[in-house]
Amino acid sequence: MHEYGTPSSTNESFAVAAVLYARSRLDGPATPLDRRITQVWIALYFWLMVNSTVARVTHLNLSVLLLTALATLLARRATGCESAGSTASEFPATPLAATA
């Protein structure tokens, strides 16, 4: 058994998140956003295999960027914001005085 905080527990955490996402994809047809999320998961998987070597030489950790992209896309999926070009003008503005 591994202690909490070791690299293997982090990898196990990613595995749980990936399995939960994969299970949610089985529920219906894939949207363009789902395809982008899957692409980022795949890129993250392959990057984590070479990350330590490349980061040691280049002092660049691409994992942070991939995790940020993944978190952003998953948040967008959770909020139901499917289109990549959604703007504030698509949502009707409600005056504050009308809510009181």
HELIX and SHEET records of a PDB file:
HELIX    1   1 PRO A    7  ARG A   25  1                                  19    
HELIX    2   2 PRO A   32  THR A   58  1                                  27    
HELIX    3   3 LEU A   62  THR A   79  1                                  18    
HELIX    4   4 ALA A   88  GLU A   90  5                                   3    
HELIX    5   5 LEU A   96  THR A   99  1                                   4    
END                                                                             
